[in-house]
Amino acid sequence: AAVAPIISAATIFAFTVASYPSPATAGDITKGSQIFTSTCAGCHAGGNNFLKEKKTLKKEALEKYVGLDETKIAEFFKKSFVHQNQAGGGKMSEEDVADVISYVVTQAVNDKW
């Protein structure tokens, strides 16, 4: 009888941890695409960057300036002055950010821009 509460607690903990999105966990690429199109494409259409021409969302630029690690990209995004209005202004949830970053990385790594 003493084993059941331990297993239940471990199961609940594992389920709870898995339920929260984190930048290190791949987001939903389909949702990320939708959010990117409606929120990001104004400056980043086709993986470009209309404000800082060299700092595109293409693989080579991401590797050079930020890296392809989704956690590092999320940190950069949240700290970037230009993006603070989107992320810091509460317009995008943590889950939205993770979804967009997963979409961007997938596009970049697979040369889909």
N, C-alpha and C positions, 0 to 999 in steps of 0.2 A: 504494500500500500504506500510505502514511503517513496518508492520509485516513480509512481504516477505523477506526483506534483513536480518532480524534477524534469521529467520528460515534457510535461505540459508547459512548464515555464520556458524550457529550451525551445520548444516548438513555437511558442508565442513570441519569444525574442527574435528568433530567426525570421518569422513571418513579418514582424514589425519592422525590422531592419530592412528587409527586402522591399517593403512597401514604400519607403521614402526614396525619391529620386535624388541622385547626387551627380555632380558634374563628372565624376569618375565612371559613372554607370552610363552606358549608352542610352540616349534619349530616344524618343519616338521620331524616326526620320520623316515619316509622312506628316505628322503634326509640325515638325520643324520646318518642312518645306512650305507649309501653309503660312506659318507665322513669318518666315523669311520673306515670302512673297508680299505679304501685307504690311510688314513692319520694316524690313531691312533693304528690300530691293531698290528703294529710292536712291540709295547711295552705293549699294553693292550688287546691282543687277549683273548677272553673268559672272559673278565672282570678282568683279572689279571693285575699285575703291575710288569714287569720284572726288573725294576730299584729299586723299593722300595716294597719289597714283601708283607708287611703288609698293605700297602695303596692301596688296590685294588679298583675296581669300583663296588664291590658287596655291597649290601645294608648295611650290618653291618659296613663295613669299611667307607663307605660314611657317615653314621650317626655318627660314632665316630670322624672322622677327619674333615669333612666339613659340614655335614648335607645334607638333601635331597632337600633343597630350591634351585631352579635352578639359582636364582640370585646370591646366595652365591657361588655356584659351578662355575658360570661364572667368578666371581671376583677372585676366587682361581686360576682358569685356566689361566686367563690373567696375574696374578702376579707371577705365578710359573716360576722359572728360566728355568726349562726344557721345558715348553710349550711356552715360549716367542718367540722362533723361529717360531712356528706355528702361534700363535695369533698376537704377536707384530711384527713379520716379515711381516705381511700383507698377509700371505698365506691363512688365513681364514677370511672371512668377519664376521661382527657381526651376520648376519643371519646364516652363517655356524656354528658358535660357538653355537648359540641358538638351531640349529637343532641337533647338536651332543649331547649337554647336555640333550635335551629332550629324545633322543634315550637312552643315558646312564642311566638316571633316570628311564625311563620306563623299561629297562632291569633289573635294580637293584630292583625296587619296586616289579616287577612281578617275581622275582627269575628266570630270563631267562638266566643268565650267565651260 
